[in-house]
């Protein structure tokens, strides 16, 4: 019980600091530390991340930094795609899923390290994004290119969330940074809102398949929720580059461990 709580707390802390990464970490932790099969680890991780993200989204709504229309569009598209991901997870053998997870983690780690230093020309880039804020504190200006970009983001995040319990925040955060001119706090809060919505569909489909163990999921989720509350107080105190580089190293290390398990070395 204690180990499950602590592992969930690690997931919640990462989610609080980045707005992403909860699902990416929860699956390896459940598989490698608690020795859960991939098909059961994915929905348990998704449930914990979804509950923690819902709490973060509610707090963000109270602060007025969640772009709820964008979150609703991305979330609805994700909810449509997540059951397909869950269905695919039950059709594919475990080894290819483990290999795919390790590749995804390695790519995410490389990207986080690459993005730890802000690129030049940021102001010029923001002038070209399809989704722009009319004025500070105002809603996004909706256009057809903006709607298409956000809808595609939702489909990608939902499919990955259902398939391996990841892909929500790590699809949404970069997509919002690429397609909008929102500041980082708004991007992270909006990402949490979408993760919460997508998790509803993915967890519901998993429960229908009988793949969720409440004895494991509840303490894991409790740890994630508690750590998210604590982590939000620290998020504004740490440099963004430090968080990205630390998370990059963690992703690369976990990718190596998952690859070793897929090869039968662990």
N, C-alpha and C positions, 0 to 999 in steps of 0.2 A: 504493500500500500504506500509506504513512504517513498520508495523508489519511483513509483508511478506518479506520485504528486510532484516530486522534484523534476522528473523529466517533463511533465506538463508545464511546470513553472519555467523551464528553459525555453520551451516553445512560446509561451505567453510573453516572455521578456523580449525575445527577438521580434515578435509581432508588434509589440509596443514601440520598439525603437526604429523599426523600418517600415511598418505597414505591410510587410511581406515576409515570406520565409517560414511562417508557422507550419504550413503543410510540408514544405521541403524538409524541415528538420524532424517533424513528428514521425514520419514514416520510417526513416532510418533508425531513430531511437526505439521505436516499437519493435522493429524487426531485429536489430542487432543487440539491444540491451534486454528487452523483455521477451525476445524469441517468438514473436507473433508471426503467423503467416501473412504474406503480402495482402491477400484478399481480405483479411480481417483488420490488418493495421491501417489500411487506407481509410475505411469509414470511421474508425475510432479517431484517427487523427483529424479527419474532416469535421467530426462532431465537436471535438475540443476547440479547434481553430474557429469554427463557426460561432460557438458560444462566446469565445473571447472577442472575436471581431464584432459581434453584435453589441457587446458592451462598449467597445471602443467607438463604434459608430454612434451609439446613443450619446456618449459624451461629446463627440464631435458635433452632433446636431445641436446640442445645448450651446456649444461655442460658435455655431453658425459657420463652420468651415467645411461641412459636407455638401458637395454638389449633388443634391438628391435626385435631380432629374437625370443627370448622367449616370449616377449609380443605379437608378431604376432600369434604364435601358440596358446597360451592361449586365446587370443582375438578371433581368428577364431572359436575355439571350443565353446567359450562362446556365440558368435553370433549365432551359430547353435542351441544352447540349449535355448537361451532367449525367442524366440517366443513360445516355448512349455510352458515355465513358465507363459507368458502372457495369453495364452489360458487357462491354469489351473486356473489362478486367476479369470477368468470370469465364470468358472464352479463351483467354490467352494463358499459357503456362507461366509459372512463377519466374523461371530463369530469364526469359526475355524482358519481363517487367523490371527485374532487378538490374539488368544490364541497361535498360532504357533510363531507369532512375539515376544510375551512376553517371551516365553521359549527360543527363540534364543537370545534375549537381555540378559536374565539372564545368559545364558551359556557364552556369549561373555564377560560379566562383570566379571564373575568368572575367566575366562581364562586370561583376562588382568591383574587382580590383582595377580594371581598366577605367571604370567610371569614378574611381575614388578621387580623381582630380578633375575639376570642372573644365570642360573644353572652352576654348575661346570662341568668340562670336556668338555668345548666347543670346544677346539682345536681338541680333539680326535674325537668328533662328526663330525666336518667338514671334516675330512679325509674320512668319510664313505658316504657322500652325493652323490647322483647319478649325479648331475650337478655341475661341478667344473670349476673355471676359470683357464686357462692354466698358466697365469702370470698376475700380476697386470696391469689393463688397457686392457687386451686381452679379446676376446669373451669367452663364455662358451664352454666347450668341450662337443660336442653333442654325446650321446650314446642312445641306445634303452631304457634303464630304465629311463633316463632323459626325453626323449620325451614322454614316457607313463605317467610319473608323471605330467608333465606340461599339457598334453592334458586332463587328468582327472581333474586337477585343473580348466581348462577352462570350462569343461562341468558343474561342480558343481557351479561355479560362475555365469555362464549364466542362469542356471535354477533358482537359487535363485533371481537373479536380475530381471528376468521377472516375477517371481511369486509374490514377495513382495517388489521389488525395492531395495533389499539389497543382500549382499553375495559377491559382487565384491571384494572390498579390504579386507574384513575380511575372505575371503577364500584365496585370492591371497597372501597377506603379510605373514601369517603363513606358507603357502605352500612353498613360495620361501625361507623362513628362514629354513624350514625343509629339502627341497630338494636341495638347492644350498649353496655355500659358499660366496654369495654376501654380501657386507656390507649393513648396514641399509639404507643409503641414496639411494643406487642403487635399493634395494628392493622396497622402497617407490616410487621412480620415475617410475620403471617398472610397479608397481601396478597401478599407475595413467594412464599409457598408455593403459593397458588392460581394465581398467574401461571405458575409453573413447571409445574403440572399441566395447565393449559389449553393452554399452548404445545406440549406433547407432541402433543395431538390436532390442533391447527392446523397445526403443522409437518409432521406425518405426512401430513395430507391434501394439503398443498402439494407435498410430495415426490412423492406419487402423481400429481399433475398435472404434474410436471416443472418446477416454477416456482422451485426453489431453486438459486441459483448458489453453490457452495461456495467458489469463488475470491473472491467478495465477502463471503460470510457468515462465513467463519472469521476473517479479520482484524478484521472489524467486531465479532464476538462477543468476540474476545480483548481488544480495547480496552474493551468494556463490562465484562467480568469484572474486569480489572485496576483500573478506575476504581471499581467498586463496593467492592472491598476497601479502597481508599484512602479513599473517601468515607465509609465507616462510621465512621472515626476522627474525622471532622469533624462528623458529624451532631449530636452532643450539644453542640457548641460554638456553633452558630448559633441565634439566635432563630427560632422557628417562623414568626413573622409575616414576617421578612425573606425566608425561603425561599419562602413562598407568594406574596409580592408580586413577587419576582424571576421566579418561574416564570410568574405571570400575565402579566407584560410579554412574556416570551419566547413564550408561547402566542399572544398577540394579534399579535405581530409575524409569527410563522410563519403564522398564519391569513391575514394580508394577503398574504404571499408566495404561499401556495398559491392564493388567490383570483386573484392576478395571473397565475399560470401557467395556471389553468383558463380564464381569459379570453384567453390567447394573448399577454399582455403581457410574458412572460419567456421 
